[in-house]
């Protein structure tokens, strides 16, 4: 027997079909194949190798037949519920830069790290958690998860010294 993946990451409520194979093709003991989860509170597995993520945690799935077995580590993570940003709007002077604190909620989720981009890079840029202003104008900082299920948009304005003085 062989399995394609020895480690799988899935989200709570998601399922995944484990790819596996066997040799010889004319094996007469296929009805003895057994799929077992060592932590059914976290992951369950059907008798055809489909796993279901129940709740956050880790489990090991074992595919066995006679004296042969294969193990697959499964890690279940929650899905993103929100994006937390420490500002509602960003106002800068040209050449000014500011750090922005951005977090996914929960901090450890199946979607992984957040993607951030500025809509108009002529006005400002976002890199390594900082926005740097270049030219007067307005743009938007877009923050989203890789699946685009969760998205936040933060207005960015680069203003003149006179406008800056009025605000501050």
N, C-alpha and C positions, 0 to 999 in steps of 0.2 A: 504494500500500500504506500501511497505517497500523497502528500498534501501540498498545494501550491503556496499557501501562506502559513507561516508558523507563528505569526503575531498579527492580530487584527485590532483595529481601533474603530469603534462604532459609537453612535449616539444613543441616548436613552430613547426607547420606542422604535429604534431602527432595526432592520434585519439585514442579514448578509448570508449569501449562499457560499459555503466553503467549497472550493474546487479541490477535488481529490480523484485519485485513480487507483487502479489495482492491476496486478499481473499475477497469474495468467488470465487471459480474457475468458477462458472457459472455466473459471473457478466455480466449484460446486458448493461453496460455503458462504455465498453472498447474503443469504438470509440470516446469517449469524453475526453480521456486522452490527456493532453497537456504538451509539454516540452518547457520551456522558459529559455533563457539566459538573464540575466540582463545587460550584456555587450557584445554585438555581435562583437565588435571590437577585443575582447580578445578571446572569446569562442563562437562557435555556437553549436547548438544541433539539431540532426535530430528528426523526430517524432517517432523513435524507440529507442532513448536514446543513440545514438552515438555522443560523443562530439568531436570537432575539435579545437585544439589549434591554434589560428590565430597569436597572438603576445604576448609578455611578458606582464603579468598583472594578475589580479584576477577577477573572476566573480562568480556569484552564478547561478546554474541551479536549476530550480524548476520543479518538476513533480507534476502535479495537475489533479484532477478529482473531479467534484462536489465541496464539501467543504473540501476535504482532499488534503493536499499537503506535499511534502517532499522537502527538500533543500539539495543541494550538493555544497560545496565550491570547486572551481577549481582554481588552481594556474598554470599559464603557464610560463615556463622558456625557455630561448634560449638554443640551443645546444652549446657544446664546439666548439670553432673555433681554438684554439691554446693552447699550453702549454708554458709558459714563465719561463725560467730558467736563473739565473744570471751568469752562467758559461758555457763554451763550453767544458771544460776539467777540471778534478780535479786531482791535483798532491799533494801527501802527503808523509810525513815521517811516519814510523811506530809509533804507539801510538798517532799520531796527530789527531785532529778532527776539522772539519770545518762545519759551518752552511751554508745551501744552501737555497736560496730563490726560491720557486717554486709556480707558480700561474696558475690557469686556466684562459683562456680568452674566454668569459667574466668571471669575478670572481664568479658570481652567475649563475650557469647553471644546467640543468636538470640532468646531469651526476653526480653531487655532487662532493665529495672530490676526489682528485687524489690518485692513488695507486703507491707506490714507493718501489723498491726492488733492492738489489745488486745481481748480477748474481753469484758471487763467494764469499760467506761469510767467507771463510778462509782468504781472502785478506783484506776485509773491510766490514763494516756493516752500514746500514742506519736506524736511529731511531730518532723520534721526530725532524725531520728537520736537523739532523746532520749526517755527515759521519765520522766514526772512522776507521783509518787504523790499520791493524794488522800485515800483513806480506808483503814482497816485491812481486810485481807482478802487473798484469793488470786485471781489471774486468770492469763491466759496471753497471752504475746506470740506471735502467729502470723506466720511469715515464709514467703512462697511466691512462686514465679514465676507469671507471668500465665496459664500453661497448667495450673497446679496439678500439674505432674509432680513437682516437688520442693517439700517442705514441712518446716519445722522449727517446733517448739513449745518455747518457753522459759517455765518457770514464773516468775511474778512474785508476790512476797509483800510486802505493806505491813504492817510490824510495829510494835509498841509500843517505846518506848525501852528497856524492861526486856528484851524479846526481842532487840533490837539489841545491847545491851550483852553478852548471853550469847554471841551469834554473833561479835562483834568483841572 
